[in-house]
Amino acid sequence: MDKGYLCLVLHAHLPFIRHPEYDDFLEEDWFFEALTETYIPLLDVYERLVSDGVDFRITMSLTPTLCGMFSDKLLQDRYLRHLNKVIELSEKELFRTRSHRQICKTAGMYNKKLKKCRHVFEKNGNNIINGFRRIQDAGKLEIITCCATHGFLPLMIHENAKRAQIRVAVADYKEKFNREPRGIWLAECAYTPGVDSILKDNGLRYFFVDAHGILYGSSRPRYGIFAPVYCPSGVAAFGRDIESAQQVWSAEVGYPGDSRYREFYRDVGYDLDYEYIKPYLHSDGVRRNIGIKYFKITGNVALSDKQPYDYDMARSAAAEHAGNFMFNREKQVEYLFGLMKRKPIVVSMYDAELFGHWWYEGPDFLEFLFRKIYYDQKNIRMITPSEYLKIHPDNQVLQPSMSSWGDKGYNEFWLNGANDWIYRHHHKASERMIKIAKQNPSARGLKKRALNQASRELLLAQASDWAFIMSAGTTIPYAHKRSKDHIYHFTRLYEQIRKGQIDEGFLADLERKNNIFPNIDYRVYL
């Protein structure tokens, strides 16, 4: 008889990046890389498990921006073009590396996996939402939504702006998955009291918080983070388990740092002769990651001293780590069951891109883990939040505290000297959007199109990704440009609507470029 539950949660998100005005665009590669290394491999794992009769459960947030890119014909075509070029390079690599046995073996692995990736993509009609929907309909995967554009709700001062993020997300989910969403991943796992009432109004039954969101709540949680709590609104909050998070996330003690795993930072885009690799770079000719990497982590050595990667050895490491993770969860639930006299739920939450993109063997780890839990033990039952609430409908009521899973646990990463300038513009644009929506409750024709596009531009400006990038110090010019462009587009549309002088050419160009949420209704701001 099982003594506790394991709830695995993967947060799958990327900002909406789509640039039809360019033939190729560097930041679109974020999406293409994640498709090849994370989203398609995860779907492939789920499909194999279902085919083999392995009963498993996993929860994934597929954010509306990510789903918008999955569904976009332009990006689908560009991804296939990108994938076919990498496959072509992998064919050449089989010949080039033929004199180095281990490198050639790894080249063969890439060639096989890339072709499998193309097969999975094409069999799902170039839209892998279709595959994820099938796994959800089979009862193995629970897909939850997220704030419409990953907007950071605690820093929004207008209630209607928060509501719009949730309303648009719920409507988009219904369109994509033909059912109501049951739960939500709040962007950056960031909660602030009162948001749960908005979730309730939109039919959402649960969300997630970091551990301190529950531990520092209005009263002491009887079961700590090992049972959900109900907010005063009746919406459930599930807390993140710190122990299982550290085993996977930690750079010092986490599994992905094992020396046998693939080294992320050494790539053929930089290693190989420039003229050889040039056809697989962007039109600007600048070296970049291609995704083919021949070396393992090895240890604390320079990139030039990394040793050749052995995928078979890395898979063995993934199997070992899956067994260790399962063993630790068994001991954890045994101890907690004896202490609580109730089956604990261990909620293990991770960014989905960790599995495959950053930790190449992550999907293998998950497949080994699901199979081991199914075949090799009886203490743990995998479960989704909805299933848990159905089995255990009675839970403690308390008010969780404001929290996020960012650095230091609160808002600092999204509000600091590097990014604070954006919020005055967000607040003013939100105020204007609410005002102009109220002034035009029944717009038609060109005015309705302009109001809908103004909504899109505001939502896109509010994406937490831009503030995150500014803090992280990565592609700062791009984050600055996206923040300024969307606010500029919104402001210009606002003035045109207000004056009754809408520039249809300008509007049509924005509708072509920033086409997320094609069925959006600006009245979400009312």
C-alpha positions as CSV (number, residue, x, y, z in Angstrom):
1,M,0.0,0.0,0.0
2,D,1.4,3.4,-1.0
3,K,2.4,5.7,1.9
4,G,2.5,9.0,-0.1
5,Y,2.3,10.8,-3.3
6,L,4.8,12.3,-5.8
7,C,3.6,15.2,-7.8
8,L,6.1,16.1,-10.6
9,V,5.5,19.6,-12.1
10,L,7.3,21.0,-15.1
11,H,6.9,24.6,-16.1
12,A,7.2,24.9,-19.9
13,H,7.5,28.5,-21.0
14,L,9.2,30.8,-23.5
15,P,8.3,34.4,-24.3
16,F,6.5,35.0,-27.5
17,I,9.2,35.6,-30.2
18,R,8.1,35.8,-33.8
19,H,9.7,38.1,-36.4
20,P,8.2,37.7,-39.8
21,E,10.0,40.9,-40.9
22,Y,13.3,38.9,-40.9
23,D,14.3,35.8,-42.8
24,D,16.0,34.4,-39.7
25,F,16.2,35.8,-36.2
26,L,18.6,34.8,-33.4
27,E,16.1,34.8,-30.5
28,E,13.7,32.5,-32.4
29,D,16.4,29.9,-31.9
30,W,15.4,29.7,-28.2
31,F,12.2,28.2,-29.4
32,F,13.8,25.9,-31.9
33,E,16.4,24.6,-29.5
34,A,13.7,23.9,-26.8
35,L,11.5,22.1,-29.3
36,T,14.4,19.8,-30.3
37,E,15.9,19.2,-26.9
38,T,13.0,19.5,-24.5
39,Y,9.4,19.6,-25.7
40,I,9.6,16.9,-28.4
41,P,11.8,14.5,-26.4
42,L,9.4,14.8,-23.4
43,L,6.4,14.1,-25.7
44,D,8.3,11.1,-27.1
45,V,8.9,9.8,-23.6
46,Y,5.2,10.1,-22.7
47,E,4.2,8.4,-25.9
48,R,6.6,5.4,-25.3
49,L,5.3,5.0,-21.7
50,V,1.7,5.0,-22.8
51,S,2.5,2.5,-25.6
52,D,4.3,0.2,-23.1
53,G,1.4,0.4,-20.6
54,V,3.4,2.2,-17.9
55,D,1.0,4.1,-15.6
56,F,2.5,7.5,-14.8
57,R,1.4,11.0,-13.9
58,I,3.0,14.4,-14.5
59,T,1.7,17.9,-14.5
60,M,2.9,20.5,-17.0
61,S,2.2,24.1,-17.5
62,L,2.2,24.9,-21.3
63,T,2.1,28.7,-21.2
64,P,-0.2,30.6,-23.6
65,T,2.9,32.2,-25.3
66,L,4.5,28.8,-25.8
67,C,1.3,27.4,-27.2
68,G,0.9,30.4,-29.5
69,M,4.3,29.6,-31.0
70,F,3.6,25.8,-31.2
71,S,0.5,26.7,-33.2
72,D,2.0,29.4,-35.5
73,K,2.4,28.3,-39.2
74,L,5.4,30.7,-39.8
75,L,7.3,29.3,-36.8
76,Q,6.4,25.7,-37.7
77,D,7.8,26.1,-41.2
78,R,10.9,27.9,-39.8
79,Y,11.5,25.1,-37.3
80,L,11.4,22.4,-39.9
81,R,13.8,24.4,-42.0
82,H,16.1,24.8,-39.0
83,L,15.8,21.1,-38.1
84,N,16.5,19.9,-41.6
85,K,19.7,22.0,-41.7
86,V,20.9,20.4,-38.4
87,I,20.0,17.0,-39.8
88,E,22.0,17.8,-42.9
89,L,25.0,18.8,-40.7
90,S,24.7,15.6,-38.7
91,E,24.9,13.6,-41.9
92,K,28.1,15.4,-42.8
93,E,29.4,14.8,-39.3
94,L,29.1,11.0,-39.7
95,F,31.6,11.3,-42.5
96,R,33.9,13.9,-40.9
97,T,34.3,12.1,-37.6
98,R,34.7,8.5,-39.1
99,S,38.3,8.3,-37.9
100,H,37.4,9.0,-34.2
101,R,35.3,6.1,-32.9
102,Q,33.7,7.7,-29.9
103,I,33.0,11.1,-31.6
104,C,31.5,9.3,-34.6
105,K,29.3,7.2,-32.3
106,T,28.0,10.4,-30.8
107,A,27.5,11.9,-34.2
108,G,25.3,8.8,-35.1
109,M,23.3,9.3,-31.9
110,Y,22.5,12.9,-32.9
111,N,21.6,11.9,-36.4
112,K,19.2,9.3,-35.1
113,K,17.6,11.5,-32.5
114,L,17.2,14.5,-34.8
115,K,15.4,12.3,-37.4
116,K,13.2,11.0,-34.6
117,C,12.5,14.5,-33.6
118,R,11.4,15.4,-37.1
119,H,9.2,12.3,-37.2
120,V,7.4,13.2,-33.9
121,F,6.9,16.8,-35.1
122,E,5.5,15.8,-38.5
123,K,3.2,13.1,-37.2
124,N,1.6,15.6,-34.9
125,G,0.8,17.9,-37.9
126,N,3.8,20.2,-37.1
127,N,1.9,21.2,-33.9
128,I,2.9,19.2,-30.8
129,I,0.0,20.6,-28.9
130,N,-1.8,17.7,-30.6
131,G,0.5,15.2,-29.0
132,F,0.3,16.7,-25.5
133,R,-3.5,16.9,-25.8
134,R,-3.6,13.1,-26.5
135,I,-1.5,12.3,-23.5
136,Q,-3.7,14.5,-21.3
137,D,-6.8,12.8,-22.7
138,A,-5.2,9.4,-21.9
139,G,-5.2,10.5,-18.2
140,K,-1.4,10.6,-17.7
141,L,-0.6,14.3,-18.1
142,E,-2.4,17.2,-16.5
143,I,-1.8,20.4,-18.5
144,I,-2.3,23.6,-16.7
145,T,-2.2,27.2,-17.9
146,C,-0.2,30.3,-16.9
147,C,-0.7,34.0,-16.9
148,A,-1.4,35.0,-20.6
149,T,2.1,36.4,-21.3
150,H,3.8,35.3,-18.1
151,G,3.0,38.7,-16.5
152,F,4.4,39.2,-13.0
153,L,1.1,39.7,-11.1
154,P,2.5,41.1,-7.7
155,L,3.9,44.1,-9.5
156,M,0.6,45.0,-11.3
157,I,-1.3,47.8,-9.5
158,H,-4.5,47.6,-11.5
159,E,-6.8,44.7,-10.6
160,N,-8.3,44.6,-14.1
161,A,-4.9,44.2,-15.6
162,K,-4.3,41.1,-13.4
163,R,-7.8,39.8,-14.4
164,A,-7.0,40.2,-18.1
165,Q,-3.9,38.1,-17.8
166,I,-5.9,35.3,-16.3
167,R,-9.0,35.7,-18.5
168,V,-7.0,35.6,-21.7
169,A,-5.1,32.6,-20.5
170,V,-8.2,30.6,-19.6
171,A,-9.9,31.4,-22.9
172,D,-6.7,30.4,-24.9
173,Y,-6.5,27.1,-23.0
174,K,-10.0,26.2,-23.9
175,E,-9.3,26.8,-27.5
176,K,-6.1,24.8,-27.5
177,F,-7.1,21.8,-25.3
178,N,-10.9,21.6,-25.7
179,R,-11.5,21.6,-21.9
180,E,-11.5,23.9,-18.9
181,P,-8.1,24.3,-17.2
182,R,-8.1,23.1,-13.6
183,G,-5.0,24.7,-12.3
184,I,-2.5,27.5,-13.1
185,W,1.2,28.2,-12.8
186,L,1.5,31.8,-11.7
187,A,4.3,33.4,-13.7
188,E,7.6,33.0,-11.8
189,C,5.6,31.1,-9.2
190,A,4.8,34.5,-7.8
191,Y,1.8,34.9,-5.6
192,T,0.3,37.9,-3.8
193,P,-2.8,37.7,-1.6
194,G,-6.0,38.4,-3.5
195,V,-4.9,36.8,-6.8
196,D,-6.6,33.5,-5.7
197,S,-10.0,35.3,-5.9
198,I,-9.3,36.1,-9.5
199,L,-8.4,32.4,-10.1
200,K,-11.6,31.3,-8.4
201,D,-13.7,33.7,-10.6
202,N,-12.2,32.0,-13.7
203,G,-12.8,28.4,-12.5
204,L,-9.2,27.6,-11.5
205,R,-9.0,25.3,-8.5
206,Y,-5.3,25.4,-7.6
207,F,-1.9,27.0,-8.1
208,F,1.7,26.5,-6.8
209,V,3.9,28.5,-4.4
210,D,7.4,28.2,-3.2
211,A,7.8,26.6,0.3
212,H,7.9,29.9,2.2
213,G,4.6,31.0,0.7
214,I,2.9,28.4,2.9
215,L,5.4,28.2,5.8
216,Y,5.1,32.0,6.3
217,G,1.3,32.1,5.8
218,S,-1.2,33.6,8.2
219,S,-1.2,30.5,10.5
220,R,1.1,27.6,11.0
221,P,0.5,24.9,8.4
222,R,-0.2,21.7,10.2
223,Y,1.5,19.5,7.6
224,G,4.0,22.0,6.4
225,I,4.4,21.9,2.6
226,F,3.4,18.2,2.4
227,A,-0.3,18.9,2.0
228,P,-2.0,21.7,0.1
229,V,-3.8,24.5,1.9
230,Y,-6.9,26.4,0.9
231,C,-6.8,30.1,0.5
232,P,-9.8,32.0,2.1
233,S,-11.3,32.0,-1.5
234,G,-11.3,28.2,-1.5
235,V,-8.6,27.8,-4.1
236,A,-5.8,25.4,-3.2
237,A,-2.1,26.2,-3.0
238,F,0.5,23.5,-3.3
239,G,4.0,24.2,-1.9
240,R,7.3,23.2,-3.5
241,D,9.4,20.5,-1.8
242,I,12.9,21.9,-1.1
243,E,14.7,18.6,-0.7
244,S,13.8,17.1,-4.1
245,A,14.3,20.5,-5.8
246,Q,17.9,20.7,-4.5
247,Q,18.7,17.2,-5.8
248,V,18.0,18.3,-9.4
249,W,18.5,22.0,-9.4
250,S,21.7,22.5,-7.3
251,A,24.8,23.2,-9.2
252,E,26.9,21.7,-6.4
253,V,25.0,18.5,-5.5
254,G,22.4,18.2,-8.2
255,Y,22.4,15.3,-10.7
256,P,23.0,17.4,-13.8
257,G,26.5,18.3,-12.6
258,D,27.7,14.6,-12.9
259,S,30.9,14.4,-14.9
260,R,29.4,11.8,-17.3
261,Y,26.7,14.1,-18.6
262,R,26.9,16.2,-21.8
263,E,28.8,19.5,-21.5
264,F,26.4,22.3,-22.5
265,Y,28.9,25.0,-23.2
266,R,31.1,23.3,-25.9
267,D,29.3,23.2,-29.2
268,V,30.4,22.5,-32.9
269,G,29.2,26.1,-33.7
270,Y,32.4,27.3,-32.1
271,D,34.6,24.2,-32.4
272,L,34.6,23.5,-36.1
273,D,36.3,25.3,-39.0
274,Y,34.3,28.5,-39.9
275,E,33.8,27.8,-43.6
276,Y,32.6,24.3,-42.8
277,I,30.0,25.5,-40.2
278,K,29.1,28.7,-41.9
279,P,26.1,27.3,-43.9
280,Y,24.5,26.3,-40.6
281,L,24.8,29.8,-39.0
282,H,22.4,32.7,-39.4
283,S,22.7,35.0,-42.4
284,D,24.8,37.4,-40.3
285,G,27.5,34.6,-40.2
286,V,28.1,35.0,-36.4
287,R,29.1,31.8,-34.7
288,R,26.4,30.4,-32.4
289,N,25.4,27.1,-30.8
290,I,24.2,24.5,-33.3
291,G,23.1,21.9,-30.7
292,I,25.7,19.2,-31.6
293,K,28.1,18.8,-28.7
294,Y,30.7,16.1,-28.5
295,F,32.1,16.5,-25.0
296,K,31.1,15.6,-21.4
297,I,31.3,17.7,-18.3
298,T,34.4,15.7,-17.3
299,G,35.0,17.8,-14.1
300,N,36.2,21.2,-13.1
301,V,38.5,21.6,-16.1
302,A,38.7,24.1,-19.0
303,L,36.4,23.7,-22.0
304,S,39.5,22.7,-24.0
305,D,40.2,19.8,-21.6
306,K,36.8,18.2,-21.8
307,Q,36.7,14.6,-22.7
308,P,34.6,12.9,-25.4
309,Y,31.0,12.3,-24.5
310,D,29.6,8.8,-24.3
311,Y,25.8,8.7,-24.5
312,D,25.6,5.1,-23.2
313,M,27.6,6.0,-20.1
314,A,25.4,9.1,-19.6
315,R,22.2,7.1,-19.9
316,S,23.6,4.8,-17.2
317,A,24.1,7.8,-15.0
318,A,20.6,8.9,-15.6
319,A,19.3,5.5,-14.6
320,E,21.4,5.6,-11.4
321,H,20.1,9.0,-10.6
322,A,16.5,8.1,-11.3
323,G,16.9,5.2,-8.8
324,N,18.5,7.4,-6.2
325,F,15.7,10.0,-6.6
326,M,13.1,7.3,-6.2
327,F,14.8,5.8,-3.2
328,N,15.0,9.3,-1.5
329,R,11.3,9.9,-2.2
330,E,10.5,6.5,-0.7
331,K,12.4,7.3,2.5
332,Q,10.9,10.8,2.6
333,V,7.3,9.6,2.3
334,E,7.9,6.8,4.8
335,Y,9.2,9.2,7.4
336,L,6.5,11.8,6.7
337,F,3.7,9.2,6.7
338,G,4.8,8.1,10.2
339,L,4.9,11.7,11.4
340,M,1.8,13.1,9.8
341,K,-0.5,10.0,10.0
342,R,-1.7,11.0,6.6
343,K,-0.3,10.4,3.1
344,P,2.1,13.3,2.3
345,I,2.3,14.8,-1.2
346,V,5.8,15.7,-2.3
347,V,5.5,18.4,-5.0
348,S,8.7,18.5,-7.1
349,M,8.7,21.6,-9.4
350,Y,11.2,22.4,-12.2
351,D,11.5,24.4,-15.3
352,A,10.8,22.0,-18.2
353,E,13.8,23.3,-20.2
354,L,16.1,21.8,-17.5
355,F,15.1,18.4,-19.0
356,G,16.9,18.1,-22.3
357,H,18.1,21.6,-23.0
358,W,20.3,22.3,-20.0
359,W,20.5,18.7,-18.8
360,Y,20.6,16.8,-22.1
361,E,19.8,13.4,-20.4
362,G,16.9,14.9,-18.4
363,P,14.2,13.2,-20.5
364,D,16.0,9.9,-20.0
365,F,16.1,10.5,-16.3
366,L,12.3,11.0,-16.3
367,E,11.6,7.9,-18.3
368,F,13.8,5.8,-16.0
369,L,12.1,7.3,-13.0
370,F,8.5,6.6,-14.3
371,R,9.4,3.0,-15.2
372,K,11.1,2.4,-11.8
373,I,8.3,3.9,-9.8
374,Y,5.8,1.7,-11.8
375,Y,7.7,-1.5,-11.6
376,D,10.1,-1.4,-8.6
377,Q,8.3,0.0,-5.6
378,K,5.0,0.3,-3.7
379,N,5.5,3.2,-1.4
380,I,4.9,6.1,-3.8
381,R,2.0,6.9,-6.0
382,M,2.4,9.5,-8.7
383,I,-0.5,11.9,-8.8
384,T,-1.7,15.2,-10.3
385,P,-3.0,18.0,-8.1
386,S,-6.6,17.5,-9.4
387,E,-6.5,13.8,-8.4
388,Y,-5.1,14.7,-5.0
389,L,-7.8,17.2,-4.3
390,K,-10.4,14.6,-5.3
391,I,-9.0,12.0,-2.9
392,H,-8.3,14.6,-0.1
393,P,-10.9,17.4,-0.4
394,D,-10.4,18.5,3.3
395,N,-7.4,20.7,3.8
396,Q,-6.4,23.5,6.2
397,V,-7.4,27.0,5.4
398,L,-4.8,29.8,5.6
399,Q,-3.7,32.9,3.8
400,P,-0.4,32.2,1.9
401,S,2.2,35.0,2.0
402,M,3.5,36.9,-0.9
403,S,6.3,34.9,-2.5
404,S,8.1,33.8,-5.7
405,W,10.6,31.1,-6.6
406,G,13.1,33.8,-7.8
407,D,16.4,34.8,-6.2
408,K,15.8,35.5,-2.5
409,G,12.2,34.4,-2.8
410,Y,10.3,37.7,-3.4
411,N,10.2,40.4,-6.1
412,E,13.7,41.7,-6.2
413,F,14.8,39.9,-9.4
414,W,11.9,41.6,-11.3
415,L,12.2,45.0,-9.6
416,N,15.6,46.5,-9.3
417,G,17.8,49.2,-10.7
418,A,18.2,47.3,-14.0
419,N,14.5,47.0,-14.8
420,D,12.5,49.3,-12.6
421,W,12.0,51.9,-15.4
422,I,9.5,49.6,-17.2
423,Y,6.8,49.5,-14.6
424,R,5.7,53.2,-14.8
425,H,4.9,52.5,-18.5
426,H,3.1,49.3,-17.7
427,H,1.0,51.0,-15.1
428,K,0.1,53.9,-17.3
429,A,-0.7,51.7,-20.3
430,S,-2.9,49.5,-18.1
431,E,-4.8,52.5,-16.8
432,R,-5.3,53.7,-20.4
433,M,-6.4,50.3,-21.6
434,I,-9.0,49.9,-18.9
435,K,-10.2,53.5,-19.6
436,I,-10.6,53.1,-23.3
437,A,-12.2,49.7,-23.0
438,K,-14.9,51.2,-20.7
439,Q,-15.4,54.1,-23.2
440,N,-15.9,51.6,-26.0
441,P,-17.9,48.6,-24.6
442,S,-19.4,47.6,-28.0
443,A,-16.8,48.6,-30.6
444,R,-17.1,47.2,-34.1
445,G,-15.0,47.0,-37.2
446,L,-11.7,48.8,-37.4
447,K,-12.0,50.2,-33.8
448,K,-12.6,46.7,-32.4
449,R,-9.5,45.5,-34.2
450,A,-7.4,48.4,-32.8
451,L,-8.7,47.7,-29.3
452,N,-7.9,44.0,-29.6
453,Q,-4.4,44.8,-30.9
454,A,-3.8,47.3,-28.1
455,S,-4.7,44.5,-25.6
456,R,-2.1,42.2,-27.3
457,E,0.6,44.9,-27.2
458,L,0.0,45.6,-23.5
459,L,0.0,41.9,-22.6
460,L,3.2,41.4,-24.5
461,A,4.9,44.4,-22.8
462,Q,4.0,42.9,-19.4
463,A,5.9,39.6,-20.0
464,S,8.1,39.0,-17.0
465,D,10.8,37.7,-19.3
466,W,12.0,41.2,-20.2
467,A,12.6,42.2,-16.6
468,F,14.2,38.8,-16.0
469,I,16.6,39.3,-18.9
470,M,17.6,42.8,-17.7
471,S,18.4,41.4,-14.3
472,A,20.2,38.4,-15.6
473,G,22.3,40.5,-17.9
474,T,21.9,38.3,-21.0
475,T,20.3,39.7,-24.2
476,I,19.6,43.1,-22.6
477,P,19.3,45.1,-25.9
478,Y,16.6,42.7,-27.1
479,A,14.7,42.9,-23.8
480,H,14.9,46.7,-23.9
481,K,13.7,46.8,-27.5
482,R,10.7,44.5,-26.9
483,S,9.6,46.5,-23.8
484,K,9.9,49.8,-25.6
485,D,8.3,48.6,-28.9
486,H,5.2,47.1,-27.3
487,I,4.6,50.2,-25.1
488,Y,5.1,52.4,-28.2
489,H,2.7,50.3,-30.3
490,F,0.1,50.4,-27.5
491,T,0.5,54.2,-27.0
492,R,0.1,54.9,-30.7
493,L,-3.0,52.7,-31.0
494,Y,-4.4,54.3,-27.9
495,E,-4.0,57.8,-29.3
496,Q,-5.5,56.7,-32.7
497,I,-8.5,55.2,-31.0
498,R,-9.0,58.2,-28.7
499,K,-8.9,60.6,-31.7
500,G,-10.9,58.4,-34.0
501,Q,-8.0,58.4,-36.5
502,I,-6.9,54.7,-36.8
503,D,-4.1,54.0,-39.3
504,E,-5.2,50.8,-40.8
505,G,-1.8,50.1,-42.4
506,F,0.0,50.5,-39.1
507,L,-2.7,48.3,-37.4
508,A,-2.5,45.6,-40.0
509,D,1.3,45.4,-39.7
510,L,1.1,44.9,-36.0
511,E,-1.6,42.2,-36.5
512,R,0.7,40.4,-38.8
513,K,3.8,40.6,-36.6
514,N,2.3,40.3,-33.1
515,N,-0.5,37.9,-33.8
516,I,-0.8,36.1,-30.5
517,F,-4.3,35.4,-29.2
518,P,-6.1,35.7,-32.5
519,N,-9.5,35.6,-30.8
520,I,-8.7,38.0,-28.0
521,D,-11.6,40.3,-26.9
522,Y,-10.4,43.6,-25.5
523,R,-13.4,43.5,-23.1
524,V,-11.3,41.3,-20.8
525,Y,-10.2,44.7,-19.3
526,L,-13.8,45.7,-18.4
